[in-house]
Amino acid sequence: MKVQGKELGAKVKELIHEGSVRRIVVKNAEGHTVMEIPVTAGVIATVALPIVTAVGALAALANDWKIEVHRK
């Protein structure tokens, strides 16, 4: 899925809380992988806030992002 910069953090947060997602890959407009987020049950409570903060910082760098979602 493609998202604009300001929507990136919210979409990643939504995907983390969804439950059926195994891994999230964030790519820039050129298709280069910028961040890979392995999602497990423990990640939701423990690591979600720092991940969303990092993704929010990335969102400020460019307008167009692509999110690849790997499900169970």
PQR file of N, CA, C, O and H, with PARSE charges and radii, in Angstrom:
ATOM      1  N   MET A   1       0.844  -1.170   0.000 -0.4000 1.5000
ATOM      2  CA  MET A   1       0.000   0.000   0.000 -0.0000 2.0000
ATOM      3  C   MET A   1       0.890   1.233   0.000  0.5500 1.7000
ATOM      4  O   MET A   1       1.998   1.201   0.535 -0.5500 1.4000
ATOM      5  N   LYS A   2       0.422   2.296  -0.583 -0.4000 1.5000
ATOM      6  CA  LYS A   2       1.164   3.548  -0.630 -0.0000 2.0000
ATOM      7  C   LYS A   2       0.501   4.550   0.297  0.5500 1.7000
ATOM      8  O   LYS A   2      -0.725   4.642   0.362 -0.5500 1.4000
ATOM      9  H   LYS A   2      -0.478   2.322  -1.018  0.4000 1.0000
ATOM     10  N   VAL A   3       1.335   5.307   1.018 -0.4000 1.5000
ATOM     11  CA  VAL A   3       0.826   6.330   1.933 -0.0000 2.0000
ATOM     12  C   VAL A   3       1.660   7.595   1.806  0.5500 1.7000
ATOM     13  O   VAL A   3       2.808   7.558   1.363 -0.5500 1.4000
ATOM     14  H   VAL A   3       2.331   5.233   0.965  0.4000 1.0000
ATOM     15  N   GLN A   4       1.072   8.703   2.198 -0.4000 1.5000
ATOM     16  CA  GLN A   4       1.782   9.976   2.250 -0.0000 2.0000
ATOM     17  C   GLN A   4       2.534  10.061   3.572  0.5500 1.7000
ATOM     18  O   GLN A   4       2.214   9.340   4.517 -0.5500 1.4000
ATOM     19  H   GLN A   4       0.139   8.733   2.558  0.4000 1.0000
ATOM     20  N   GLY A   5       3.528  10.934   3.642 -0.4000 1.5000
ATOM     21  CA  GLY A   5       4.396  11.051   4.812 -0.0000 2.0000
ATOM     22  C   GLY A   5       3.679  11.134   6.137  0.5500 1.7000
ATOM     23  O   GLY A   5       4.008  10.392   7.062 -0.5500 1.4000
ATOM     24  H   GLY A   5       3.788  11.519   2.874  0.4000 1.0000
ATOM     25  N   LYS A   6       2.700  12.024   6.253 -0.4000 1.5000
ATOM     26  CA  LYS A   6       2.034  12.218   7.537 -0.0000 2.0000
ATOM     27  C   LYS A   6       1.144  11.044   7.925  0.5500 1.7000
ATOM     28  O   LYS A   6       0.803  10.911   9.100 -0.5500 1.4000
ATOM     29  H   LYS A   6       2.433  12.627   5.502  0.4000 1.0000
ATOM     30  N   GLU A   7       0.759  10.194   6.988 -0.4000 1.5000
ATOM     31  CA  GLU A   7      -0.088   9.042   7.267 -0.0000 2.0000
ATOM     32  C   GLU A   7       0.718   7.799   7.649  0.5500 1.7000
ATOM     33  O   GLU A   7       0.154   6.824   8.145 -0.5500 1.4000
ATOM     34  H   GLU A   7       1.037  10.302   6.034  0.4000 1.0000
ATOM     35  N   LEU A   8       2.019   7.830   7.421 -0.4000 1.5000
ATOM     36  CA  LEU A   8       2.865   6.649   7.606 -0.0000 2.0000
ATOM     37  C   LEU A   8       2.822   6.122   9.037  0.5500 1.7000
ATOM     38  O   LEU A   8       2.586   4.932   9.247 -0.5500 1.4000
ATOM     39  H   LEU A   8       2.477   8.622   7.017  0.4000 1.0000
ATOM     40  N   GLY A   9       3.044   6.984  10.018 -0.4000 1.5000
ATOM     41  CA  GLY A   9       3.054   6.550  11.415 -0.0000 2.0000
ATOM     42  C   GLY A   9       1.735   5.942  11.856  0.5500 1.7000
ATOM     43  O   GLY A   9       1.716   4.908  12.525 -0.5500 1.4000
ATOM     44  H   GLY A   9       3.236   7.950   9.848  0.4000 1.0000
ATOM     45  N   ALA A  10       0.644   6.573  11.488 -0.4000 1.5000
ATOM     46  CA  ALA A  10      -0.679   6.079  11.876 -0.0000 2.0000
ATOM     47  C   ALA A  10      -0.966   4.719  11.251  0.5500 1.7000
ATOM     48  O   ALA A  10      -1.532   3.843  11.904 -0.5500 1.4000
ATOM     49  H   ALA A  10       0.660   7.412  10.945  0.4000 1.0000
ATOM     50  N   LYS A  11      -0.580   4.538   9.999 -0.4000 1.5000
ATOM     51  CA  LYS A  11      -0.840   3.275   9.308 -0.0000 2.0000
ATOM     52  C   LYS A  11      -0.007   2.147   9.912  0.5500 1.7000
ATOM     53  O   LYS A  11      -0.513   1.039  10.094 -0.5500 1.4000
ATOM     54  H   LYS A  11      -0.120   5.250   9.469  0.4000 1.0000
ATOM     55  N   VAL A  12       1.266   2.414  10.226 -0.4000 1.5000
ATOM     56  CA  VAL A  12       2.114   1.388  10.846 -0.0000 2.0000
ATOM     57  C   VAL A  12       1.568   1.019  12.221  0.5500 1.7000
ATOM     58  O   VAL A  12       1.530  -0.160  12.576 -0.5500 1.4000
ATOM     59  H   VAL A  12       1.676   3.314  10.078  0.4000 1.0000
ATOM     60  N   LYS A  13       1.150   2.004  12.991 -0.4000 1.5000
ATOM     61  CA  LYS A  13       0.568   1.738  14.313 -0.0000 2.0000
ATOM     62  C   LYS A  13      -0.677   0.866  14.184  0.5500 1.7000
ATOM     63  O   LYS A  13      -0.862  -0.076  14.954 -0.5500 1.4000
ATOM     64  H   LYS A  13       1.181   2.961  12.703  0.4000 1.0000
ATOM     65  N   GLU A  14      -1.522   1.179  13.216 -0.4000 1.5000
ATOM     66  CA  GLU A  14      -2.739   0.393  12.969 -0.0000 2.0000
ATOM     67  C   GLU A  14      -2.385  -1.054  12.609  0.5500 1.7000
ATOM     68  O   GLU A  14      -3.015  -1.990  13.103 -0.5500 1.4000
ATOM     69  H   GLU A  14      -1.371   1.945  12.591  0.4000 1.0000
ATOM     70  N   LEU A  15      -1.386  -1.233  11.757 -0.4000 1.5000
ATOM     71  CA  LEU A  15      -0.983  -2.576  11.337 -0.0000 2.0000
ATOM     72  C   LEU A  15      -0.389  -3.378  12.497  0.5500 1.7000
ATOM     73  O   LEU A  15      -0.635  -4.579  12.612 -0.5500 1.4000
ATOM     74  H   LEU A  15      -0.875  -0.473  11.357  0.4000 1.0000
ATOM     75  N   ILE A  16       0.390  -2.719  13.353 -0.4000 1.5000
ATOM     76  CA  ILE A  16       0.984  -3.407  14.509 -0.0000 2.0000
ATOM     77  C   ILE A  16      -0.109  -3.948  15.422  0.5500 1.7000
ATOM     78  O   ILE A  16       0.000  -5.066  15.924 -0.5500 1.4000
ATOM     79  H   ILE A  16       0.590  -1.744  13.260  0.4000 1.0000
ATOM     80  N   HIS A  17      -1.154  -3.170  15.639 -0.4000 1.5000
ATOM     81  CA  HIS A  17      -2.241  -3.576  16.543 -0.0000 2.0000
ATOM     82  C   HIS A  17      -3.230  -4.544  15.903  0.5500 1.7000
ATOM     83  O   HIS A  17      -4.088  -5.102  16.588 -0.5500 1.4000
ATOM     84  H   HIS A  17      -1.243  -2.261  15.231  0.4000 1.0000
ATOM     85  N   GLU A  18      -3.111  -4.743  14.595 -0.4000 1.5000
ATOM     86  CA  GLU A  18      -4.055  -5.607  13.878 -0.0000 2.0000
ATOM     87  C   GLU A  18      -3.984  -7.065  14.338  0.5500 1.7000
ATOM     88  O   GLU A  18      -5.019  -7.718  14.473 -0.5500 1.4000
ATOM     89  H   GLU A  18      -2.414  -4.290  14.039  0.4000 1.0000
ATOM     90  N   GLY A  19      -2.791  -7.575  14.577 -0.4000 1.5000
ATOM     91  CA  GLY A  19      -2.662  -8.931  15.100 -0.0000 2.0000
ATOM     92  C   GLY A  19      -2.284  -9.993  14.091  0.5500 1.7000
ATOM     93  O   GLY A  19      -1.604 -10.951  14.458 -0.5500 1.4000
ATOM     94  H   GLY A  19      -1.951  -7.045  14.467  0.4000 1.0000
ATOM     95  N   SER A  20      -2.688  -9.873  12.845 -0.4000 1.5000
ATOM     96  CA  SER A  20      -2.379 -10.912  11.865 -0.0000 2.0000
ATOM     97  C   SER A  20      -1.142 -10.586  11.041  0.5500 1.7000
ATOM     98  O   SER A  20      -0.812 -11.314  10.104 -0.5500 1.4000
ATOM     99  H   SER A  20      -3.240  -9.095  12.547  0.4000 1.0000
ATOM    100  N   VAL A  21      -0.456  -9.504  11.377 -0.4000 1.5000
ATOM    101  CA  VAL A  21       0.718  -9.075  10.624 -0.0000 2.0000
ATOM    102  C   VAL A  21       1.965  -9.695  11.229  0.5500 1.7000
ATOM    103  O   VAL A  21       2.160  -9.653  12.444 -0.5500 1.4000
ATOM    104  H   VAL A  21      -0.724  -8.912  12.138  0.4000 1.0000
ATOM    105  N   ARG A  22       2.811 -10.271  10.381 -0.4000 1.5000
ATOM    106  CA  ARG A  22       4.054 -10.897  10.822 -0.0000 2.0000
ATOM    107  C   ARG A  22       5.247  -9.958  10.683  0.5500 1.7000
ATOM    108  O   ARG A  22       6.148  -9.960  11.521 -0.5500 1.4000
ATOM    109  H   ARG A  22       2.653 -10.305   9.394  0.4000 1.0000
ATOM    110  N   ARG A  23       5.247  -9.145   9.604 -0.4000 1.5000
ATOM    111  CA  ARG A  23       6.364  -8.234   9.363 -0.0000 2.0000
ATOM    112  C   ARG A  23       5.876  -7.059   8.517  0.5500 1.7000
ATOM    113  O   ARG A  23       5.033  -7.221   7.635 -0.5500 1.4000
ATOM    114  H   ARG A  23       4.515  -9.143   8.923  0.4000 1.0000
ATOM    115  N   ILE A  24       6.419  -5.876   8.801 -0.4000 1.5000
ATOM    116  CA  ILE A  24       6.098  -4.670   8.039 -0.0000 2.0000
ATOM    117  C   ILE A  24       7.395  -4.147   7.450  0.5500 1.7000
ATOM    118  O   ILE A  24       8.388  -3.997   8.162 -0.5500 1.4000
ATOM    119  H   ILE A  24       7.103  -5.745   9.518  0.4000 1.0000
ATOM    120  N   VAL A  25       7.392  -3.864   6.142 -0.4000 1.5000
ATOM    121  CA  VAL A  25       8.559  -3.319   5.462 -0.0000 2.0000
ATOM    122  C   VAL A  25       8.181  -1.945   4.924  0.5500 1.7000
ATOM    123  O   VAL A  25       7.212  -1.807   4.177 -0.5500 1.4000
ATOM    124  H   VAL A  25       6.585  -3.986   5.563  0.4000 1.0000
ATOM    125  N   VAL A  26       8.950  -0.933   5.307 -0.4000 1.5000
ATOM    126  CA  VAL A  26       8.712   0.433   4.834 -0.0000 2.0000
ATOM    127  C   VAL A  26       9.751   0.748   3.770  0.5500 1.7000
ATOM    128  O   VAL A  26      10.953   0.623   4.005 -0.5500 1.4000
ATOM    129  H   VAL A  26       9.736  -1.046   5.914  0.4000 1.0000
ATOM    130  N   LYS A  27       9.278   1.159   2.597 -0.4000 1.5000
ATOM    131  CA  LYS A  27      10.169   1.492   1.486 -0.0000 2.0000
ATOM    132  C   LYS A  27       9.932   2.930   1.061  0.5500 1.7000
ATOM    133  O   LYS A  27       8.831   3.462   1.206 -0.5500 1.4000
ATOM    134  H   LYS A  27       8.301   1.261   2.406  0.4000 1.0000
ATOM    135  N   ASN A  28      10.988   3.557   0.531 -0.4000 1.5000
ATOM    136  CA  ASN A  28      10.841   4.925   0.043 -0.0000 2.0000
ATOM    137  C   ASN A  28      10.295   4.924  -1.375  0.5500 1.7000
ATOM    138  O   ASN A  28      10.001   3.864  -1.928 -0.5500 1.4000
ATOM    139  H   ASN A  28      11.883   3.125   0.413  0.4000 1.0000
ATOM    140  N   ALA A  29      10.158   6.100  -1.966 -0.4000 1.5000
ATOM    141  CA  ALA A  29       9.551   6.237  -3.290 -0.0000 2.0000
ATOM    142  C   ALA A  29      10.337   5.505  -4.373  0.5500 1.7000
ATOM    143  O   ALA A  29       9.764   5.090  -5.380 -0.5500 1.4000
ATOM    144  H   ALA A  29      10.397   6.961  -1.517  0.4000 1.0000
ATOM    145  N   GLU A  30      11.649   5.344  -4.172 -0.4000 1.5000
ATOM    146  CA  GLU A  30      12.483   4.644  -5.147 -0.0000 2.0000
ATOM    147  C   GLU A  30      12.444   3.129  -4.976  0.5500 1.7000
ATOM    148  O   GLU A  30      13.017   2.405  -5.791 -0.5500 1.4000
ATOM    149  H   GLU A  30      12.115   5.681  -3.354  0.4000 1.0000
ATOM    150  N   GLY A  31      11.790   2.643  -3.946 -0.4000 1.5000
ATOM    151  CA  GLY A  31      11.678   1.209  -3.713 -0.0000 2.0000
ATOM    152  C   GLY A  31      12.745   0.624  -2.814  0.5500 1.7000
ATOM    153  O   GLY A  31      12.825  -0.595  -2.668 -0.5500 1.4000
ATOM    154  H   GLY A  31      11.325   3.231  -3.284  0.4000 1.0000
ATOM    155  N   HIS A  32      13.574   1.471  -2.205 -0.4000 1.5000
ATOM    156  CA  HIS A  32      14.613   1.001  -1.295 -0.0000 2.0000
ATOM    157  C   HIS A  32      14.028   0.779   0.099  0.5500 1.7000
ATOM    158  O   HIS A  32      13.276   1.613   0.603 -0.5500 1.4000
ATOM    159  H   HIS A  32      13.509   2.461  -2.323  0.4000 1.0000
ATOM    160  N   THR A  33      14.375  -0.342   0.714 -0.4000 1.5000
ATOM    161  CA  THR A  33      13.896  -0.647   2.060 -0.0000 2.0000
ATOM    162  C   THR A  33      14.546   0.298   3.057  0.5500 1.7000
ATOM    163  O   THR A  33      15.771   0.403   3.116 -0.5500 1.4000
ATOM    164  H   THR A  33      14.986  -1.020   0.305  0.4000 1.0000
ATOM    165  N   VAL A  34      13.726   0.979   3.835 -0.4000 1.5000
ATOM    166  CA  VAL A  34      14.204   1.923   4.829 -0.0000 2.0000
ATOM    167  C   VAL A  34      14.121   1.315   6.228  0.5500 1.7000
ATOM    168  O   VAL A  34      14.978   1.569   7.073 -0.5500 1.4000
ATOM    169  H   VAL A  34      12.731   0.893   3.786  0.4000 1.0000
ATOM    170  N   MET A  35      13.081   0.508   6.467 -0.4000 1.5000
ATOM    171  CA  MET A  35      12.893  -0.080   7.784 -0.0000 2.0000
ATOM    172  C   MET A  35      12.100  -1.376   7.660  0.5500 1.7000
ATOM    173  O   MET A  35      11.126  -1.452   6.911 -0.5500 1.4000
ATOM    174  H   MET A  35      12.384   0.302   5.780  0.4000 1.0000
ATOM    175  N   GLU A  36      12.533  -2.399   8.408 -0.4000 1.5000
ATOM    176  CA  GLU A  36      11.779  -3.652   8.513 -0.0000 2.0000
ATOM    177  C   GLU A  36      11.406  -3.827   9.976  0.5500 1.7000
ATOM    178  O   GLU A  36      12.251  -3.712  10.863 -0.5500 1.4000
ATOM    179  H   GLU A  36      13.325  -2.337   9.016  0.4000 1.0000
ATOM    180  N   ILE A  37      10.146  -4.104  10.213 -0.4000 1.5000
ATOM    181  CA  ILE A  37       9.647  -4.243  11.581 -0.0000 2.0000
ATOM    182  C   ILE A  37       9.067  -5.634  11.759  0.5500 1.7000
ATOM    183  O   ILE A  37       8.001  -5.934  11.220 -0.5500 1.4000
ATOM    184  H   ILE A  37       9.460  -4.198   9.492  0.4000 1.0000
ATOM    185  N   PRO A  38       9.761  -6.499  12.516 -0.5600 1.5000
ATOM    186  CA  PRO A  38       9.158  -7.806  12.824  0.2800 2.0000
ATOM    187  C   PRO A  38       8.090  -7.604  13.893  0.5500 1.7000
ATOM    188  O   PRO A  38       8.338  -6.955  14.909 -0.5500 1.4000
ATOM    189  N   VAL A  39       6.922  -8.152  13.666 -0.4000 1.5000
ATOM    190  CA  VAL A  39       5.809  -7.945  14.595 -0.0000 2.0000
ATOM    191  C   VAL A  39       5.455  -9.278  15.233  0.5500 1.7000
ATOM    192  O   VAL A  39       5.094 -10.236  14.550 -0.5500 1.4000
ATOM    193  H   VAL A  39       6.721  -8.679  12.841  0.4000 1.0000
ATOM    194  N   THR A  40       5.566  -9.322  16.552 -0.4000 1.5000
ATOM    195  CA  THR A  40       5.158 -10.491  17.326 -0.0000 2.0000
ATOM    196  C   THR A  40       4.229 -10.001  18.426  0.5500 1.7000
ATOM    197  O   THR A  40       4.046  -8.796  18.595 -0.5500 1.4000
ATOM    198  H   THR A  40       5.859  -8.543  17.107  0.4000 1.0000
ATOM    199  N   ALA A  41       3.653 -10.911  19.160 -0.4000 1.5000
ATOM    200  CA  ALA A  41       2.724 -10.536  20.224 -0.0000 2.0000
ATOM    201  C   ALA A  41       3.400  -9.634  21.257  0.5500 1.7000
ATOM    202  O   ALA A  41       2.767  -8.710  21.767 -0.5500 1.4000
ATOM    203  H   ALA A  41       3.802 -11.891  19.022  0.4000 1.0000
ATOM    204  N   GLY A  42       4.665  -9.882  21.572 -0.4000 1.5000
ATOM    205  CA  GLY A  42       5.388  -9.076  22.558 -0.0000 2.0000
ATOM    206  C   GLY A  42       5.707  -7.676  22.070  0.5500 1.7000
ATOM    207  O   GLY A  42       5.872  -6.764  22.881 -0.5500 1.4000
ATOM    208  H   GLY A  42       5.180 -10.632  21.158  0.4000 1.0000
ATOM    209  N   VAL A  43       5.796  -7.487  20.758 -0.4000 1.5000
ATOM    210  CA  VAL A  43       6.138  -6.186  20.204 -0.0000 2.0000
ATOM    211  C   VAL A  43       5.040  -5.174  20.465  0.5500 1.7000
ATOM    212  O   VAL A  43       5.324  -3.995  20.673 -0.5500 1.4000
ATOM    213  H   VAL A  43       5.662  -8.228  20.100  0.4000 1.0000
ATOM    214  N   ILE A  44       3.812  -5.607  20.457 -0.4000 1.5000
ATOM    215  CA  ILE A  44       2.683  -4.684  20.582 -0.0000 2.0000
ATOM    216  C   ILE A  44       2.789  -3.846  21.859  0.5500 1.7000
ATOM    217  O   ILE A  44       2.677  -2.621  21.805 -0.5500 1.4000
ATOM    218  H   ILE A  44       3.581  -6.565  20.288  0.4000 1.0000
ATOM    219  N   ALA A  45       3.000  -4.483  22.982 -0.4000 1.5000
ATOM    220  CA  ALA A  45       3.018  -3.749  24.243 -0.0000 2.0000
ATOM    221  C   ALA A  45       4.370  -3.120  24.531  0.5500 1.7000
ATOM    222  O   ALA A  45       4.428  -2.024  25.088 -0.5500 1.4000
ATOM    223  H   ALA A  45       3.090  -5.478  23.026  0.4000 1.0000
ATOM    224  N   THR A  46       5.448  -3.778  24.168 -0.4000 1.5000
ATOM    225  CA  THR A  46       6.776  -3.365  24.594 -0.0000 2.0000
ATOM    226  C   THR A  46       7.446  -2.359  23.675  0.5500 1.7000
ATOM    227  O   THR A  46       8.068  -1.408  24.146 -0.5500 1.4000
ATOM    228  H   THR A  46       5.401  -4.668  23.715  0.4000 1.0000
ATOM    229  N   VAL A  47       7.326  -2.558  22.373 -0.4000 1.5000
ATOM    230  CA  VAL A  47       8.147  -1.808  21.430 -0.0000 2.0000
ATOM    231  C   VAL A  47       7.334  -0.913  20.493  0.5500 1.7000
ATOM    232  O   VAL A  47       7.925  -0.164  19.715 -0.5500 1.4000
ATOM    233  H   VAL A  47       6.820  -3.331  21.990  0.4000 1.0000
ATOM    234  N   ALA A  48       6.045  -0.961  20.539 -0.4000 1.5000
ATOM    235  CA  ALA A  48       5.223  -0.234  19.568 -0.0000 2.0000
ATOM    236  C   ALA A  48       5.482   1.273  19.584  0.5500 1.7000
ATOM    237  O   ALA A  48       5.602   1.874  18.517 -0.5500 1.4000
ATOM    238  H   ALA A  48       5.565  -1.569  21.171  0.4000 1.0000
ATOM    239  N   LEU A  49       5.569   1.891  20.740 -0.4000 1.5000
ATOM    240  CA  LEU A  49       5.746   3.339  20.798 -0.0000 2.0000
ATOM    241  C   LEU A  49       7.062   3.801  20.175  0.5500 1.7000
ATOM    242  O   LEU A  49       7.038   4.728  19.366 -0.5500 1.4000
ATOM    243  H   LEU A  49       5.472   1.403  21.607  0.4000 1.0000
ATOM    244  N   PRO A  50       8.217   3.201  20.509 -0.5600 1.5000
ATOM    245  CA  PRO A  50       9.455   3.632  19.842  0.2800 2.0000
ATOM    246  C   PRO A  50       9.439   3.387  18.330  0.5500 1.7000
ATOM    247  O   PRO A  50      10.002   4.174  17.569 -0.5500 1.4000
ATOM    248  N   ILE A  51       8.805   2.313  17.898 -0.4000 1.5000
ATOM    249  CA  ILE A  51       8.728   2.036  16.461 -0.0000 2.0000
ATOM    250  C   ILE A  51       7.904   3.106  15.772  0.5500 1.7000
ATOM    251  O   ILE A  51       8.310   3.618  14.728 -0.5500 1.4000
ATOM    252  H   ILE A  51       8.348   1.674  18.516  0.4000 1.0000
ATOM    253  N   VAL A  52       6.772   3.448  16.326 -0.4000 1.5000
ATOM    254  CA  VAL A  52       5.911   4.467  15.724 -0.0000 2.0000
ATOM    255  C   VAL A  52       6.623   5.823  15.735  0.5500 1.7000
ATOM    256  O   VAL A  52       6.473   6.599  14.792 -0.5500 1.4000
ATOM    257  H   VAL A  52       6.442   3.032  17.173  0.4000 1.0000
ATOM    258  N   THR A  53       7.386   6.118  16.774 -0.4000 1.5000
ATOM    259  CA  THR A  53       8.152   7.363  16.839 -0.0000 2.0000
ATOM    260  C   THR A  53       9.203   7.404  15.738  0.5500 1.7000
ATOM    261  O   THR A  53       9.374   8.430  15.081 -0.5500 1.4000
ATOM    262  H   THR A  53       7.508   5.487  17.540  0.4000 1.0000
ATOM    263  N   ALA A  54       9.907   6.296  15.533 -0.4000 1.5000
ATOM    264  CA  ALA A  54      10.920   6.228  14.467 -0.0000 2.0000
ATOM    265  C   ALA A  54      10.280   6.368  13.096  0.5500 1.7000
ATOM    266  O   ALA A  54      10.818   7.054  12.227 -0.5500 1.4000
ATOM    267  H   ALA A  54       9.769   5.462  16.067  0.4000 1.0000
ATOM    268  N   VAL A  55       9.159   5.738  12.897 -0.4000 1.5000
ATOM    269  CA  VAL A  55       8.456   5.826  11.615 -0.0000 2.0000
ATOM    270  C   VAL A  55       7.968   7.260  11.395  0.5500 1.7000
ATOM    271  O   VAL A  55       7.993   7.750  10.266 -0.5500 1.4000
ATOM    272  H   VAL A  55       8.721   5.180  13.603  0.4000 1.0000
ATOM    273  N   GLY A  56       7.533   7.927  12.442 -0.4000 1.5000
ATOM    274  CA  GLY A  56       7.112   9.321  12.327 -0.0000 2.0000
ATOM    275  C   GLY A  56       8.264  10.219  11.914  0.5500 1.7000
ATOM    276  O   GLY A  56       8.076  11.157  11.139 -0.5500 1.4000
ATOM    277  H   GLY A  56       7.513   7.529  13.359  0.4000 1.0000
ATOM    278  N   ALA A  57       9.466   9.936  12.430 -0.4000 1.5000
ATOM    279  CA  ALA A  57      10.645  10.706  12.028 -0.0000 2.0000
ATOM    280  C   ALA A  57      10.961  10.467  10.556  0.5500 1.7000
ATOM    281  O   ALA A  57      11.340  11.398   9.846 -0.5500 1.4000
ATOM    282  H   ALA A  57       9.619   9.174  13.059  0.4000 1.0000
ATOM    283  N   LEU A  58      10.810   9.241  10.097 -0.4000 1.5000
ATOM    284  CA  LEU A  58      11.024   8.936   8.677 -0.0000 2.0000
ATOM    285  C   LEU A  58      10.020   9.672   7.800  0.5500 1.7000
ATOM    286  O   LEU A  58      10.362  10.142   6.715 -0.5500 1.4000
ATOM    287  H   LEU A  58      10.502   8.485  10.674  0.4000 1.0000
ATOM    288  N   ALA A  59       8.798   9.770   8.265 -0.4000 1.5000
ATOM    289  CA  ALA A  59       7.735  10.394   7.480 -0.0000 2.0000
ATOM    290  C   ALA A  59       8.058  11.841   7.154  0.5500 1.7000
ATOM    291  O   ALA A  59       7.619  12.363   6.129 -0.5500 1.4000
ATOM    292  H   ALA A  59       8.520   9.388   9.146  0.4000 1.0000
ATOM    293  N   ALA A  60       8.823  12.492   8.021 -0.4000 1.5000
ATOM    294  CA  ALA A  60       9.179  13.890   7.788 -0.0000 2.0000
ATOM    295  C   ALA A  60      10.191  14.041   6.655  0.5500 1.7000
ATOM    296  O   ALA A  60      10.358  15.137   6.119 -0.5500 1.4000
ATOM    297  H   ALA A  60       9.179  12.068   8.854  0.4000 1.0000
ATOM    298  N   LEU A  61      10.861  12.963   6.288 -0.4000 1.5000
ATOM    299  CA  LEU A  61      11.915  13.041   5.278 -0.0000 2.0000
ATOM    300  C   LEU A  61      11.412  13.027   3.844  0.5500 1.7000
ATOM    301  O   LEU A  61      12.086  13.555   2.960 -0.5500 1.4000
ATOM    302  H   LEU A  61      10.725  12.073   6.724  0.4000 1.0000
ATOM    303  N   ALA A  62      10.273  12.450   3.590 -0.4000 1.5000
ATOM    304  CA  ALA A  62       9.772  12.356   2.213 -0.0000 2.0000
ATOM    305  C   ALA A  62       8.254  12.277   2.220  0.5500 1.7000
ATOM    306  O   ALA A  62       7.636  12.073   3.265 -0.5500 1.4000
ATOM    307  H   ALA A  62       9.726  12.020   4.308  0.4000 1.0000
ATOM    308  N   ASN A  63       7.666  12.441   1.055 -0.4000 1.5000
ATOM    309  CA  ASN A  63       6.204  12.430   0.957 -0.0000 2.0000
ATOM    310  C   ASN A  63       5.609  11.068   0.668  0.5500 1.7000
ATOM    311  O   ASN A  63       4.578  10.714   1.239 -0.5500 1.4000
ATOM    312  H   ASN A  63       8.168  12.607   0.206  0.4000 1.0000
ATOM    313  N   ASP A  64       6.232  10.299  -0.199 -0.4000 1.5000
ATOM    314  CA  ASP A  64       5.635   9.033  -0.630 -0.0000 2.0000
ATOM    315  C   ASP A  64       6.378   7.841  -0.038  0.5500 1.7000
ATOM    316  O   ASP A  64       7.604   7.756  -0.103 -0.5500 1.4000
ATOM    317  H   ASP A  64       7.070  10.586  -0.663  0.4000 1.0000
ATOM    318  N   TRP A  65       5.609   6.923   0.540 -0.4000 1.5000
ATOM    319  CA  TRP A  65       6.157   5.711   1.134 -0.0000 2.0000
ATOM    320  C   TRP A  65       5.341   4.519   0.661  0.5500 1.7000
ATOM    321  O   TRP A  65       4.162   4.651   0.330 -0.5500 1.4000
ATOM    322  H   TRP A  65       4.612   6.992   0.593  0.4000 1.0000
ATOM    323  N   LYS A  66       5.972   3.369   0.633 -0.4000 1.5000
ATOM    324  CA  LYS A  66       5.285   2.131   0.310 -0.0000 2.0000
ATOM    325  C   LYS A  66       5.434   1.212   1.513  0.5500 1.7000
ATOM    326  O   LYS A  66       6.526   1.066   2.061 -0.5500 1.4000
ATOM    327  H   LYS A  66       6.929   3.262   0.902  0.4000 1.0000
ATOM    328  N   ILE A  67       4.333   0.594   1.921 -0.4000 1.5000
ATOM    329  CA  ILE A  67       4.362  -0.339   3.055 -0.0000 2.0000
ATOM    330  C   ILE A  67       4.023  -1.722   2.515  0.5500 1.7000
ATOM    331  O   ILE A  67       2.989  -1.922   1.876 -0.5500 1.4000
ATOM    332  H   ILE A  67       3.446   0.712   1.476  0.4000 1.0000
ATOM    333  N   GLU A  68       4.915  -2.673   2.784 -0.4000 1.5000
ATOM    334  CA  GLU A  68       4.652  -4.077   2.456 -0.0000 2.0000
ATOM    335  C   GLU A  68       4.278  -4.774   3.747  0.5500 1.7000
ATOM    336  O   GLU A  68       4.966  -4.638   4.758 -0.5500 1.4000
ATOM    337  H   GLU A  68       5.755  -2.510   3.303  0.4000 1.0000
ATOM    338  N   VAL A  69       3.195  -5.515   3.713 -0.4000 1.5000
ATOM    339  CA  VAL A  69       2.711  -6.214   4.897 -0.0000 2.0000
ATOM    340  C   VAL A  69       2.794  -7.707   4.647  0.5500 1.7000
ATOM    341  O   VAL A  69       2.217  -8.223   3.690 -0.5500 1.4000
ATOM    342  H   VAL A  69       2.636  -5.625   2.891  0.4000 1.0000
ATOM    343  N   HIS A  70       3.525  -8.400   5.526 -0.4000 1.5000
ATOM    344  CA  HIS A  70       3.618  -9.865   5.453 -0.0000 2.0000
ATOM    345  C   HIS A  70       2.764 -10.425   6.569  0.5500 1.7000
ATOM    346  O   HIS A  70       2.996 -10.143   7.745 -0.5500 1.4000
ATOM    347  H   HIS A  70       3.994  -7.981   6.303  0.4000 1.0000
ATOM    348  N   ARG A  71       1.776 -11.217   6.197 -0.4000 1.5000
ATOM    349  CA  ARG A  71       0.849 -11.767   7.187 -0.0000 2.0000
ATOM    350  C   ARG A  71       1.167 -13.228   7.479  0.5500 1.7000
ATOM    351  O   ARG A  71       1.933 -13.868   6.758 -0.5500 1.4000
ATOM    352  H   ARG A  71       1.588 -11.445   5.242  0.4000 1.0000
ATOM    353  N   LYS A  72       0.568 -13.741   8.543 -0.4000 1.5000
ATOM    354  CA  LYS A  72       0.750 -15.135   8.937 -0.0000 2.0000
ATOM    355  C   LYS A  72       0.265 -16.055   7.869  0.5500 1.7000
ATOM    356  O   LYS A  72       0.337 -17.274   8.025 -0.5500 1.4000
ATOM    357  H   LYS A  72      -0.054 -13.221   9.128  0.4000 1.0000
TER
END
